[in-house]
Amino acid sequence: MKQNSVPQLQGEQELRIGDTVRLNSGGPDAVIVDASSDGQEITIEWKDRCTLPRPCVHLAT
C-alpha cells in the first residue's frame, strides 16, 4: 500500500489522505484527514471533522 493510502474497496477509486472528496449526496468538497486501517471508514474535514463509511464519498474532480 502506498504511503497515506486509504485501503481501497472493491470497485472504488483509490483515495489518499489529503485527497479532496465529495459526499455522494452532494455538498461541498472536503479533505480526507484520516482513515481506519481496513478502509471502511474515513474522516473528512470541512468546517468540522466527520467520520463516515467509505462508500459515502467519492473523489472530487
C-alpha positions as CSV (number, residue, x, y, z in Angstrom):
1,M,0.0,0.0,0.0
2,K,1.3,3.5,-0.9
3,Q,2.1,5.8,2.0
4,N,-1.0,7.8,3.1
5,S,-3.2,5.5,1.0
6,V,-6.7,4.6,2.3
7,P,-7.3,0.8,1.8
8,Q,-9.2,0.5,-1.5
9,L,-12.7,-1.0,-1.5
10,Q,-13.6,-3.3,-4.4
11,G,-14.8,-1.3,-7.4
12,E,-13.9,2.1,-5.8
13,Q,-11.3,4.6,-6.7
14,E,-8.1,4.7,-4.6
15,L,-8.2,7.5,-2.1
16,R,-5.3,9.0,-0.1
17,I,-5.1,11.2,3.0
18,G,-5.1,14.8,1.6
19,D,-7.4,14.0,-1.3
20,T,-10.4,16.2,-1.9
21,V,-13.7,14.2,-1.8
22,R,-17.4,15.0,-2.1
23,L,-20.3,13.3,-0.4
24,N,-22.2,11.1,-2.8
25,S,-25.3,13.0,-1.8
26,G,-23.7,16.3,-2.8
27,G,-22.4,19.2,-0.8
28,P,-19.1,21.0,-0.6
29,D,-15.7,19.4,-1.1
30,A,-13.9,18.1,2.0
31,V,-10.4,16.8,2.6
32,I,-9.6,13.2,3.9
33,V,-7.6,13.6,7.2
34,D,-7.6,10.0,8.5
35,A,-8.9,6.5,7.7
36,S,-9.5,3.3,9.6
37,S,-6.9,0.6,8.9
38,D,-9.4,-1.5,7.0
39,G,-10.6,1.4,4.8
40,Q,-14.2,1.0,5.9
41,E,-14.3,4.5,7.5
42,I,-12.7,7.8,6.6
43,T,-12.5,11.0,8.5
44,I,-13.0,14.2,6.5
45,E,-12.7,17.8,7.4
46,W,-14.7,20.7,6.0
47,K,-15.8,23.0,8.9
48,D,-15.6,20.2,11.4
49,R,-14.3,16.7,11.4
50,C,-16.7,13.9,10.5
51,T,-16.1,10.1,10.3
52,L,-18.2,8.4,7.6
53,P,-18.4,5.0,6.0
54,R,-16.1,4.9,3.0
55,P,-18.8,4.3,0.4
56,C,-20.4,7.7,1.3
57,V,-17.8,9.7,-0.6
58,H,-16.1,9.8,-4.0
59,L,-13.0,11.6,-5.3
60,A,-13.9,15.2,-6.3
61,T,-12.9,16.0,-9.9
